[in-house]
Structure formats: structure tokens, C-alpha cells
Amino acid sequence: MELREIQPLRTVGNAFLVGDGMEPDVRVVTEGIQQVRSTSKVNASEVSSDILSISLTAAT
């Protein structure tokens, strides 16, 4: 597993736009996250080549 930090830019409903830390066409699993603020930091653990598991680690 590879731990990555990604920065969500904004949320739209249950979806969030990420600017850095993600590769194109990567599938994301957002278990346990209901809302991510634009200033939140998120850790992404790589589970396989195309699936990431994300957990909220900080919000300001």
C-alpha cells in the first residue's frame, strides 16, 4: 500500500474535486466520508492499481 495525501478543492453533493495527488482514471472509495470541506486534508491508501481507500484526517 502507498499512502498519499490529496487536497479536495471543492465538493458537489457527495462528490469532491481533487487538484493534486490523484492520477487520471483512478477509482476512489470514500467509505466513512459524508462531506469533505475544501480545506480538508485527506489520506489515500492505494489498495490496488486502480482503487484508493480514502479517510478524512484533518479539517480546518
C-alpha positions in Angstrom: 0.0 0.0 0.0 1.1 3.5 -0.8 -0.2 6.3 1.5 -0.9 9.6 -0.4 -2.2 13.0 0.7 -4.8 14.6 -1.6 -6.3 18.0 -1.4 -10.0 18.4 -2.3 -10.7 21.7 -4.0 -14.5 21.7 -3.5 -17.5 19.4 -3.0 -20.6 18.9 -5.1 -23.1 16.7 -3.3 -21.3 13.5 -2.4 -18.5 14.1 -4.9 -15.4 16.2 -4.4 -13.0 17.7 -6.9 -9.3 16.9 -6.2 -6.5 19.1 -7.6 -3.3 17.2 -6.6 -2.4 13.7 -5.5 -4.6 11.7 -7.9 -3.9 10.1 -11.3 -6.4 10.3 -14.2 -9.0 7.5 -14.4 -8.3 6.3 -10.8 -11.4 4.9 -9.0 -11.9 6.1 -5.4 -13.6 4.5 -2.5 -14.9 7.1 0.0 -16.1 4.9 2.9 -16.9 6.8 6.0 -16.8 10.2 4.5 -20.1 12.1 4.2 -18.7 15.6 3.5 -15.3 16.9 2.8 -14.6 20.6 3.3 -12.5 22.5 0.7 -9.8 23.0 3.4 -9.7 19.3 4.5 -6.7 17.1 4.1 -7.4 13.5 3.0 -5.1 10.5 3.1 -5.5 8.0 0.3 -4.1 4.4 0.7 -3.6 2.6 -2.5 -5.3 -0.8 -2.3 -4.7 -1.9 -5.9 -3.6 -0.3 -9.2 -7.0 1.4 -9.7 -8.8 1.6 -6.3 -8.0 4.1 -3.5 -9.3 3.9 0.1 -9.7 7.4 1.5 -10.1 8.6 5.1 -10.5 12.1 6.4 -7.6 13.1 8.6 -8.0 16.8 9.3 -10.4 19.7 8.7 -9.9 23.4 9.3 
